[in-house]
Amino acid sequence: MKMVSQSDTGYETRLFIDNGFVSATSKELITVRNPFNDTFVASVPCASAADVDLAVASAKKAFYNGEWSTFSGAQRAKCLFKLADLMEARAAEFGRLETLAIGTPIAITTGQALWCAAAIRYYASLADKIGGESFPDDKDNMYKVPFLVISKQFIKADIYVDNTIRTIRRLRLHCLF
């Protein structure tokens, strides 16, 4: 039997691993309730250690063998600016979903989504300034490391990440995911 998580928001709630939505290996679900009025928001899968291991392996594969690691700083900046534009265009939607999940007033959550878009633009503006490959530490050692793996510990992260990825995939911004 295939486990399908549910959401009153109408958004996908399965895990996003290896450029696609997949069911968790665990049957455990986390119920998300609106803290303001205790209404049901979503049931989302709880990722198991095996799911996290798969996500880490997928992230390493994407980093070392995917397009992103071959992009110049200018190409990375272009992708990040596009992501910021998409987030800004849907800031009200992100704000609404965040408000449902954690109960923060919508003016604040919408502002947070706009702030995230601004932060992404800031980092995009730096992408061609540092070569996009390595960062020095205090001893002038250089490191090249994968960006990150998101372990969905917080429901608000689920909503931001899932909806951002869906938007990117819908607009075929393949250079990011």
Number of C-alpha atoms within 10 A of each C-alpha: 3 7 15 17 19 18 16 10 14 9 14 19 23 22 23 20 20 16 15 12 14 15 20 24 14 14 14 14 17 13 16 20 17 17 15 13 9 11 13 16 19 25 20 24 23 21 23 15 11 12 19 18 13 14 21 19 15 15 22 17 13 18 17 13 11 15 13 19 16 14 15 15 20 17 16 22 22 18 17 22 19 19 22 23 17 16 25 20 14 17 21 18 18 25 23 18 22 26 21 25 24 16 17 17 14 18 12 13 22 23 16 16 23 22 16 16 22 17 13 20 20 15 13 23 17 16 20 17 10 10 13 20 16 12 13 10 9 6 6 8 9 12 10 11 12 13 9 10 15 15 16 18 10 10 19 18 15 22 21 17 15 19 20 17 19 16 16 19 16 10 10 11 14 13 16 18 16
